[in-house]
Amino acid sequence: MKNLAKMVKLLTFCAFIGSLVLSCDYVEETEPPEYDELREVSTDGRLTITGLSNYEGSFISAHTNYGTDTVLDKEFILYAFEQLFHAYLDDKYVGVTESNSGMVIDGQSTLKIFKNCFGSKLYENYDGNDQNEEFHVGIWNANDQISTYGTVNVNFSNGIGIGTFIFVNDVDYNE
């Protein structure tokens, strides 16, 4: 009887592992989809980040928090870039987005804010009034050698916000 119970447990375990293997889709590495047109995404949203005088001439971008573990805090994420484009082929969106990071000039950077709702690949206009939004900010030099990470807390009014950079840490890729 003990042997039968062990065999049932073993078969159940094997069936479970087999179902996991079969449920995984084999993903073949492919080239990104082709497109014949990039369309810039328009937005009213703007974020000015100040307190960046130590990073003059560096590239910068940011995003809000995704949530923690498997719990999402919001229905959307805000992204901050200089420009954002959707790619199209024969007038159909192909699921590709390209972005250009901003640059720190005169100790600050003004970036456009784009909203991305969960479950959508498309980025949208942001004109909201969200308060106390924490952005995770990435800053790097032209050689992509030194990255700085920090945050900025922002209150938006009609999509426009301003906040001061708070340093968290540096990562030197030369080490």
PABA-218006 format. One record per atom (N, C-alpha, C): residue in one letter; atom name; residue number from 0; x, y, z. Coordinates in nm, 3 decimals. Each point is the difference from the previous one (the first is absolute). Example, Ala and Ser with C-alpha at 12.3 -4.5 7.8 and 13.67 -1.06 7.14 Angstrom:
residu_atome_num_c1_c2_c3
a_N_0_1.319_-0.569_0.780
a_CA_0_-0.089_0.119_0.000
a_C_0_0.090_0.120_0.000
s_N_1_-0.035_0.105_-0.072
s_CA_1_0.082_0.119_0.006
s_C_1_-0.077_0.109_0.073
REM end
This chain:
residu_atome_num_c1_c2_c3
m_N_0_0.081_-0.119_0.000
m_CA_0_-0.081_0.119_0.000
m_C_0_0.086_0.127_0.000
k_N_1_0.111_-0.005_0.080
k_CA_1_0.090_0.114_0.005
k_C_1_0.062_0.023_-0.137
n_N_2_0.037_-0.110_-0.067
n_CA_2_0.060_0.013_-0.134
n_C_2_-0.099_0.060_-0.098
l_N_3_-0.127_-0.038_0.010
l_CA_3_-0.103_0.055_-0.088
l_C_3_-0.017_0.149_0.025
a_N_4_0.000_0.042_0.126
a_CA_4_-0.012_0.142_0.034
a_C_4_0.119_0.078_-0.054
k_N_5_0.121_-0.057_0.013
k_CA_5_0.119_0.067_-0.054
k_C_5_-0.009_0.012_-0.151
m_N_6_-0.049_-0.106_-0.065
m_CA_6_-0.010_0.003_-0.145
m_C_6_-0.102_0.105_-0.045
v_N_7_-0.111_0.010_0.068
v_CA_7_-0.102_0.100_-0.034
v_C_7_0.057_0.141_0.018
k_N_8_0.073_0.021_0.110
k_CA_8_0.062_0.131_0.022
k_C_8_0.102_0.031_-0.110
l_N_9_0.080_-0.099_-0.038
l_CA_9_0.100_0.019_-0.104
l_C_9_-0.065_0.031_-0.134
l_N_10_-0.104_-0.076_-0.034
l_CA_10_-0.071_0.024_-0.126
l_C_10_-0.067_0.138_0.000
t_N_11_-0.057_0.038_0.113
t_CA_11_-0.062_0.132_0.010
t_C_11_0.104_0.110_-0.019
f_N_12_0.115_-0.018_0.064
f_CA_12_0.109_0.098_-0.013
f_C_12_0.048_0.008_-0.145
c_N_13_0.019_-0.115_-0.064
c_CA_13_0.044_-0.003_-0.140
c_C_13_-0.103_0.066_-0.091
a_N_14_-0.127_-0.026_0.025
a_CA_14_-0.106_0.062_-0.081
a_C_14_0.001_0.152_0.018
f_N_15_0.022_0.044_0.124
f_CA_15_0.008_0.144_0.027
f_C_15_0.116_0.063_-0.074
i_N_16_0.119_-0.058_0.008
i_CA_16_0.117_0.052_-0.071
i_C_16_-0.024_-0.003_-0.150
g_N_17_-0.057_-0.107_-0.050
g_CA_17_-0.031_-0.010_-0.143
g_C_17_-0.095_0.109_-0.045
s_N_18_-0.101_0.029_0.082
s_CA_18_-0.094_0.106_-0.038
s_C_18_0.068_0.135_-0.002
l_N_19_0.096_0.023_0.090
l_CA_19_0.075_0.126_-0.002
l_C_19_0.082_0.012_-0.126
v_N_20_0.065_-0.108_-0.038
v_CA_20_0.083_0.002_-0.121
v_C_20_-0.087_0.024_-0.123
l_N_21_-0.113_-0.068_-0.006
l_CA_21_-0.087_0.016_-0.116
l_C_21_-0.067_0.136_-0.004
s_N_22_-0.021_0.062_0.115
s_CA_22_-0.068_0.129_0.000
s_C_22_0.094_0.114_-0.037
c_N_23_0.131_-0.024_0.006
c_CA_23_0.096_0.103_-0.038
c_C_23_0.007_0.008_-0.151
d_N_24_-0.015_0.119_-0.051
d_CA_24_0.015_0.019_-0.143
d_C_24_0.148_0.011_-0.034
y_N_25_0.039_-0.067_-0.104
y_CA_25_0.136_0.012_-0.048
y_C_25_0.010_0.133_-0.072
v_N_26_0.091_0.083_0.047
v_CA_26_0.014_0.132_-0.059
v_C_26_0.128_0.002_-0.082
e_N_27_-0.016_0.008_-0.128
e_CA_27_0.114_0.006_-0.088
e_C_27_0.041_0.145_-0.014
e_N_28_0.131_0.025_0.010
e_CA_28_0.045_0.138_-0.016
e_C_28_-0.023_0.043_-0.143
t_N_29_-0.067_0.110_-0.014
t_CA_29_-0.030_0.052_-0.133
t_C_29_0.042_0.145_-0.008
e_N_30_0.009_0.046_-0.119
e_CA_30_0.028_0.142_-0.023
e_C_30_-0.123_0.080_0.040
p_N_31_0.021_0.124_0.046
p_CA_31_-0.117_0.082_0.030
p_C_31_-0.082_0.021_-0.128
p_N_32_-0.129_0.025_0.018
p_CA_32_-0.084_0.018_-0.119
p_C_32_0.047_0.119_-0.084
e_N_33_-0.020_-0.012_-0.127
e_CA_33_0.035_0.110_-0.090
e_C_33_-0.107_0.108_0.010
y_N_34_0.040_0.121_-0.030
y_CA_34_-0.096_0.110_-0.006
y_C_34_0.046_0.099_-0.104
d_N_35_-0.095_0.076_-0.050
d_CA_35_0.033_0.097_-0.103
d_C_35_-0.023_0.144_0.045
e_N_36_-0.048_0.016_0.124
e_CA_36_-0.027_0.135_0.048
e_C_36_0.006_0.006_0.152
l_N_37_0.063_0.105_0.050
l_CA_37_-0.003_0.030_0.144
l_C_37_-0.087_0.124_0.018
r_N_38_-0.096_-0.010_0.091
r_CA_38_-0.088_0.113_0.030
r_C_38_0.025_0.046_0.142
e_N_39_0.034_0.128_0.014
e_CA_39_0.025_0.053_0.134
e_C_39_-0.130_0.005_0.078
v_N_40_0.006_-0.043_0.124
v_CA_40_-0.115_0.003_0.089
v_C_40_-0.011_0.140_0.059
s_N_41_-0.115_0.059_-0.011
s_CA_41_-0.024_0.135_0.051
s_C_41_-0.049_-0.008_0.145
t_N_42_0.046_0.093_0.082
t_CA_42_-0.045_0.003_0.139
t_C_42_0.005_0.142_0.054
d_N_43_-0.092_0.029_0.091
d_CA_43_0.001_0.128_0.070
d_C_43_0.092_-0.006_0.123
g_N_44_0.031_-0.120_0.044
g_CA_44_0.075_-0.021_0.123
g_C_44_0.144_0.047_-0.009
r_N_45_0.045_0.069_0.108
r_CA_45_0.138_0.046_0.010
r_C_45_0.047_-0.018_0.144
l_N_46_0.126_-0.041_0.014
l_CA_46_0.062_-0.012_0.130
l_C_46_0.135_0.072_-0.006
t_N_47_0.018_0.100_0.085
t_CA_47_0.129_0.067_0.012
t_C_47_0.067_-0.051_0.126
i_N_48_0.119_-0.057_-0.018
i_CA_48_0.079_-0.051_0.113
i_C_48_0.115_0.097_0.023
t_N_49_0.007_0.054_0.121
t_CA_49_0.107_0.094_0.036
t_C_49_0.101_-0.071_0.091
g_N_50_0.104_0.072_0.038
g_CA_50_0.102_-0.056_0.090
g_C_50_0.096_-0.094_-0.071
l_N_51_0.024_0.025_-0.130
l_CA_51_0.082_-0.090_-0.081
l_C_51_0.132_0.062_-0.043
s_N_52_0.048_0.103_0.068
s_CA_52_0.121_0.071_-0.045
s_C_52_0.123_-0.091_-0.005
n_N_53_0.007_-0.105_0.079
n_CA_53_0.114_-0.093_-0.005
n_C_53_-0.002_-0.091_-0.122
y_N_54_-0.108_0.004_-0.078
y_CA_54_-0.019_-0.094_-0.111
y_C_54_-0.013_0.072_-0.134
e_N_55_0.055_0.119_-0.009
e_CA_55_-0.009_0.082_-0.122
e_C_55_0.042_-0.081_-0.123
g_N_56_-0.084_0.002_-0.104
g_CA_56_0.030_-0.069_-0.124
g_C_56_-0.032_-0.149_0.000
s_N_57_-0.048_-0.053_0.112
s_CA_57_-0.033_-0.142_0.009
s_C_57_-0.140_-0.027_-0.054
f_N_58_-0.026_-0.124_-0.034
f_CA_58_-0.132_-0.043_-0.046
f_C_58_-0.086_-0.038_0.120
i_N_59_-0.133_0.013_-0.015
i_CA_59_-0.090_-0.023_0.112
i_C_59_-0.135_-0.052_-0.050
s_N_60_-0.060_-0.090_0.076
s_CA_60_-0.138_-0.043_-0.022
s_C_60_-0.053_-0.047_0.135
a_N_61_-0.132_-0.021_0.008
a_CA_61_-0.060_-0.037_0.128
a_C_61_-0.132_-0.073_-0.021
h_N_62_-0.045_-0.067_0.105
h_CA_62_-0.131_-0.065_-0.001
h_C_62_-0.051_-0.010_0.143
t_N_63_-0.132_-0.012_0.013
t_CA_63_-0.059_-0.021_0.132
t_C_63_0.010_-0.146_0.038
n_N_64_-0.038_-0.030_0.122
n_CA_64_0.010_-0.135_0.053
n_C_64_-0.101_-0.092_-0.067
y_N_65_0.040_-0.124_-0.020
y_CA_65_-0.087_-0.102_-0.056
y_C_65_-0.091_-0.060_0.105
g_N_66_0.037_0.010_0.125
g_CA_66_-0.070_-0.068_0.108
g_C_66_0.099_-0.090_0.070
t_N_67_-0.046_-0.079_0.093
t_CA_67_0.089_-0.088_0.073
t_C_67_-0.042_-0.143_-0.019
d_N_68_0.097_-0.088_-0.014
d_CA_68_-0.024_-0.142_-0.023
d_C_68_-0.104_-0.019_-0.110
t_N_69_-0.112_-0.062_0.032
t_CA_69_-0.103_-0.022_-0.101
t_C_69_-0.116_0.097_0.017
v_N_70_0.012_0.093_0.092
v_CA_70_-0.107_0.097_0.023
v_C_70_0.035_0.129_-0.072
l_N_71_-0.086_0.042_-0.089
l_CA_71_0.022_0.125_-0.073
l_C_71_-0.073_0.112_0.072
d_N_72_0.073_0.110_0.021
d_CA_72_-0.058_0.112_0.073
d_C_72_-0.100_0.080_-0.083
k_N_73_0.018_-0.001_-0.131
k_CA_73_-0.082_0.084_-0.087
k_C_73_-0.041_-0.077_-0.124
e_N_74_-0.078_0.064_-0.082
e_CA_74_-0.040_-0.060_-0.126
e_C_74_0.090_0.044_-0.114
f_N_75_0.099_0.085_0.029
f_CA_75_0.088_0.050_-0.104
f_C_75_0.137_0.036_0.057
i_N_76_0.097_0.015_-0.089
i_CA_76_0.134_0.046_0.034
i_C_76_0.025_0.127_-0.079
l_N_77_0.068_0.095_0.060
l_CA_77_0.040_0.121_-0.070
l_C_77_0.148_-0.012_-0.038
y_N_78_0.030_0.037_-0.123
y_CA_78_0.137_-0.002_-0.051
y_C_78_0.040_0.141_-0.039
a_N_79_0.128_0.034_0.022
a_CA_79_0.051_0.133_-0.034
a_C_79_0.116_-0.014_-0.098
f_N_80_-0.020_0.050_-0.121
f_CA_80_0.100_-0.002_-0.107
f_C_80_-0.001_0.135_-0.071
e_N_81_0.103_0.021_-0.081
e_CA_81_0.002_0.116_-0.088
e_C_81_-0.101_-0.018_-0.113
q_N_82_-0.001_-0.120_-0.057
q_CA_82_-0.093_-0.033_-0.108
q_C_82_-0.037_-0.147_0.010
l_N_83_-0.116_-0.033_-0.054
l_CA_83_-0.046_-0.139_-0.003
l_C_83_-0.071_-0.021_-0.133
f_N_84_0.028_-0.115_-0.062
f_CA_84_-0.057_-0.031_-0.132
f_C_84_-0.064_-0.137_0.002
h_N_85_-0.111_-0.015_-0.074
h_CA_85_-0.060_-0.130_-0.030
h_C_85_0.038_-0.034_-0.143
a_N_86_0.030_-0.129_-0.024
a_CA_86_0.040_-0.045_-0.134
a_C_86_-0.120_-0.062_-0.073
y_N_87_-0.011_0.031_-0.129
y_CA_87_-0.111_-0.048_-0.082
y_C_87_0.053_-0.062_-0.128
l_N_88_-0.071_-0.101_-0.048
l_CA_88_0.025_-0.060_-0.130
l_C_88_-0.134_-0.005_-0.072
d_N_89_-0.004_0.060_-0.115
d_CA_89_-0.125_0.009_-0.078
d_C_89_-0.114_0.054_0.086
d_N_90_0.030_0.105_0.075
d_CA_90_-0.098_0.071_0.082
d_C_90_-0.054_-0.082_0.118
k_N_91_0.070_-0.108_0.037
k_CA_91_-0.042_-0.084_0.113
k_C_91_0.112_0.000_0.104
y_N_92_-0.036_0.024_0.127
y_CA_92_0.098_0.000_0.108
y_C_92_0.057_-0.140_0.015
v_N_93_0.134_-0.011_0.006
v_CA_93_0.065_-0.131_0.002
v_C_93_0.053_-0.038_0.138
g_N_94_-0.036_0.075_0.103
g_CA_94_0.039_-0.037_0.136
g_C_94_0.139_0.045_0.040
v_N_95_0.059_0.090_-0.076
v_CA_95_0.134_0.049_0.030
v_C_95_-0.009_0.147_0.040
t_N_96_0.072_0.033_0.106
t_CA_96_0.008_0.139_0.045
t_C_96_0.147_0.038_0.011
e_N_97_0.033_0.117_-0.051
e_CA_97_0.136_0.051_0.012
e_C_97_-0.006_0.130_0.078
s_N_98_0.105_0.022_0.081
s_CA_98_0.002_0.123_0.081
s_C_98_0.137_0.065_-0.008
n_N_99_0.001_0.130_0.023
n_CA_99_0.123_0.077_0.011
n_C_99_0.007_0.056_0.140
s_N_100_0.111_-0.023_0.066
s_CA_100_0.019_0.054_0.135
s_C_100_0.023_0.151_-0.008
g_N_101_-0.026_0.066_0.112
g_CA_101_0.026_0.143_0.008
g_C_101_0.146_0.026_0.034
m_N_102_0.033_0.127_0.016
m_CA_102_0.136_0.039_0.035
m_C_102_-0.006_0.105_0.110
v_N_103_0.099_-0.004_0.088
v_CA_103_0.010_0.098_0.107
v_C_103_0.068_0.125_-0.055
i_N_104_-0.070_0.112_0.008
i_CA_104_0.053_0.128_-0.047
i_C_104_-0.029_0.104_0.107
d_N_105_0.102_0.076_0.038
d_CA_105_-0.013_0.103_0.103
d_C_105_-0.056_-0.056_0.131
g_N_106_0.042_-0.120_0.035
g_CA_106_-0.037_-0.059_0.129
g_C_106_-0.141_-0.053_0.010
q_N_107_-0.068_-0.014_-0.114
q_CA_107_-0.136_-0.053_0.002
q_C_107_-0.031_-0.070_-0.131
s_N_108_-0.111_-0.068_-0.003
s_CA_108_-0.047_-0.065_-0.122
s_C_108_-0.152_0.003_-0.001
t_N_109_-0.057_0.038_-0.113
t_CA_109_-0.145_-0.005_-0.016
t_C_109_-0.032_-0.112_-0.099
l_N_110_-0.076_-0.096_0.048
l_CA_110_-0.036_-0.118_-0.078
l_C_110_-0.150_-0.004_-0.024
k_N_111_-0.039_-0.065_-0.107
k_CA_111_-0.142_-0.022_-0.027
k_C_111_-0.047_-0.121_0.079
i_N_112_-0.124_0.005_0.048
i_CA_112_-0.058_-0.108_0.078
i_C_112_-0.101_-0.076_-0.086
f_N_113_0.017_-0.132_-0.003
f_CA_113_-0.089_-0.088_-0.075
f_C_113_-0.062_-0.100_0.096
k_N_114_-0.126_-0.031_-0.023
k_CA_114_-0.073_-0.096_0.083
k_C_114_-0.011_-0.132_-0.076
n_N_115_0.028_-0.110_0.071
n_CA_115_-0.015_-0.133_-0.058
n_C_115_-0.089_-0.081_0.092
c_N_116_-0.118_-0.034_-0.048
c_CA_116_-0.093_-0.081_0.079
c_C_116_0.041_-0.146_-0.009
f_N_117_-0.013_-0.073_0.111
f_CA_117_0.036_-0.141_0.001
f_C_117_-0.083_-0.075_-0.102
g_N_118_0.067_-0.088_-0.072
g_CA_118_-0.067_-0.079_-0.101
g_C_118_0.003_0.063_-0.137
s_N_119_0.054_0.122_-0.009
s_CA_119_0.007_0.070_-0.128
s_C_119_0.146_0.025_-0.035
k_N_120_0.032_-0.014_-0.127
k_CA_120_0.135_0.032_-0.046
k_C_120_0.010_0.146_-0.044
l_N_121_-0.115_0.064_-0.013
l_CA_121_-0.002_0.139_-0.047
l_C_121_0.017_0.096_0.117
y_N_122_0.076_0.104_-0.024
y_CA_122_0.019_0.107_0.098
y_C_122_-0.095_0.113_-0.037
e_N_123_-0.048_0.071_0.102
e_CA_123_-0.105_0.100_-0.021
e_C_123_0.040_0.135_0.057
n_N_124_-0.080_0.099_-0.034
n_CA_124_0.011_0.134_0.056
n_C_124_-0.021_-0.007_0.151
y_N_125_0.076_0.082_0.074
y_CA_125_-0.024_0.012_0.144
y_C_125_-0.034_0.145_0.031
d_N_126_-0.115_0.020_0.063
d_CA_126_-0.041_0.135_0.041
d_C_126_-0.064_-0.005_0.139
g_N_127_0.046_-0.093_0.080
g_CA_127_-0.062_-0.027_0.130
g_C_127_0.042_0.093_0.112
n_N_128_-0.062_-0.022_0.115
n_CA_128_0.024_0.078_0.121
n_C_128_0.046_-0.089_0.115
d_N_129_0.075_-0.103_-0.033
d_CA_129_0.047_-0.093_0.102
d_C_129_0.095_0.071_0.096
q_N_130_-0.010_-0.038_0.127
q_CA_130_0.079_0.065_0.105
q_C_130_0.100_-0.099_0.060
n_N_131_0.112_0.054_0.042
n_CA_131_0.104_-0.077_0.069
n_C_131_0.044_-0.122_-0.081
e_N_132_0.021_0.019_-0.130
e_CA_132_0.050_-0.107_-0.087
e_C_132_0.151_-0.009_0.016
e_N_133_0.048_-0.120_0.033
e_CA_133_0.144_-0.020_0.010
e_C_133_0.052_-0.058_-0.131
f_N_134_0.093_0.072_-0.062
f_CA_134_0.065_-0.046_-0.122
f_C_134_0.136_-0.058_0.035
h_N_135_0.035_-0.109_-0.067
h_CA_135_0.133_-0.058_0.008
h_C_135_0.079_0.058_-0.117
v_N_136_0.110_0.066_0.031
v_CA_136_0.074_0.076_-0.100
v_C_136_0.133_-0.068_-0.029
g_N_137_0.031_-0.018_-0.129
g_CA_137_0.129_-0.053_-0.043
g_C_137_0.076_0.108_-0.073
i_N_138_0.128_0.015_0.033
i_CA_138_0.086_0.100_-0.065
i_C_138_0.128_-0.071_-0.042
w_N_139_0.047_0.024_-0.122
w_CA_139_0.124_-0.061_-0.047
w_C_139_0.072_0.095_-0.094
n_N_140_0.134_-0.017_-0.010
n_CA_140_0.079_0.087_-0.087
n_C_140_-0.001_-0.053_-0.143
a_N_141_0.061_0.073_-0.090
a_CA_141_-0.003_-0.035_-0.142
a_C_141_0.065_-0.134_-0.030
n_N_142_0.093_-0.043_0.084
n_CA_142_0.067_-0.128_-0.021
n_C_142_-0.072_-0.116_0.066
d_N_143_-0.113_0.026_0.062
d_CA_143_-0.077_-0.102_0.072
d_C_143_0.085_-0.070_0.106
q_N_144_0.097_0.069_0.056
q_CA_144_0.091_-0.062_0.095
q_C_144_-0.044_0.018_0.145
i_N_145_-0.052_0.113_0.033
i_CA_145_-0.040_0.026_0.139
i_C_145_-0.149_0.029_0.003
s_N_146_-0.070_-0.073_0.081
s_CA_146_-0.143_0.023_0.016
s_C_146_-0.028_0.049_0.141
t_N_147_-0.092_0.090_0.008
t_CA_147_-0.045_0.051_0.129
t_C_147_-0.149_-0.029_0.011
y_N_148_-0.038_-0.044_0.116
y_CA_148_-0.140_-0.030_0.026
y_C_148_-0.050_0.092_0.110
g_N_149_-0.122_0.048_-0.017
g_CA_149_-0.060_0.084_0.102
g_C_149_-0.150_0.003_-0.016
t_N_150_-0.063_0.085_0.077
t_CA_150_-0.145_0.014_-0.006
t_C_150_-0.037_0.148_-0.007
v_N_151_-0.123_0.025_-0.032
v_CA_151_-0.057_0.134_0.005
v_C_151_-0.148_-0.016_0.032
n_N_152_-0.049_0.079_0.095
n_CA_152_-0.143_-0.003_0.036
n_C_152_-0.068_0.120_-0.063
v_N_153_-0.115_-0.026_-0.062
v_CA_153_-0.064_0.103_-0.082
v_C_153_-0.150_0.006_0.029
n_N_154_-0.053_0.122_0.002
n_CA_154_-0.143_0.025_-0.001
n_C_154_-0.034_0.060_-0.135
f_N_155_-0.094_-0.062_-0.071
f_CA_155_-0.036_0.046_-0.133
f_C_155_-0.126_0.086_0.004
s_N_156_-0.002_0.098_-0.088
s_CA_156_-0.119_0.081_-0.024
s_C_156_-0.018_0.009_-0.150
n_N_157_-0.107_-0.059_-0.052
n_CA_157_-0.025_-0.007_-0.143
n_C_157_0.119_-0.056_-0.078
g_N_158_0.066_-0.100_0.059
g_CA_158_0.109_-0.068_-0.068
g_C_158_0.137_0.065_0.018
i_N_159_0.007_0.112_0.070
i_CA_159_0.126_0.073_0.017
i_C_159_0.048_-0.015_0.144
g_N_160_0.129_-0.037_0.016
g_CA_160_0.055_-0.016_0.134
g_C_160_0.147_0.036_0.004
i_N_161_0.048_0.029_0.120
i_CA_161_0.140_0.034_0.022
i_C_161_0.044_-0.067_0.130
g_N_162_0.125_-0.045_0.002
g_CA_162_0.052_-0.064_0.120
g_C_162_0.152_0.006_0.002
t_N_163_0.056_-0.016_0.119
t_CA_163_0.145_0.005_0.019
t_C_163_0.055_-0.142_0.011
f_N_164_0.107_-0.026_-0.073
f_CA_164_0.066_-0.131_-0.003
f_C_164_0.056_-0.034_0.138
i_N_165_-0.025_-0.124_0.043
i_CA_165_0.054_-0.052_0.126
i_C_165_0.093_-0.116_-0.035
f_N_166_0.129_0.018_0.025
f_CA_166_0.101_-0.101_-0.031
f_C_166_-0.021_-0.125_0.083
v_N_167_0.015_-0.120_-0.064
v_CA_167_-0.008_-0.127_0.071
v_C_167_0.135_-0.071_-0.007
n_N_168_0.052_-0.025_-0.122
n_CA_168_0.132_-0.064_-0.012
n_C_168_0.056_0.013_-0.141
d_N_169_0.132_-0.031_-0.013
d_CA_169_0.071_-0.004_-0.128
d_C_169_0.038_-0.143_-0.031
v_N_170_0.006_-0.032_-0.127
v_CA_170_0.052_-0.128_-0.045
v_C_170_0.106_0.030_-0.105
d_N_171_0.124_-0.043_0.024
d_CA_171_0.109_0.022_-0.095
d_C_171_0.028_-0.130_-0.072
y_N_172_-0.027_-0.002_-0.131
y_CA_172_0.016_-0.122_-0.079
y_C_172_0.144_-0.026_-0.039
n_N_173_0.094_0.090_0.036
n_CA_173_0.141_-0.021_-0.026
n_C_173_0.063_-0.091_0.104
e_N_174_-0.063_-0.015_0.115
e_CA_174_0.059_-0.079_0.110
e_C_174_-0.021_-0.147_-0.019
REM end
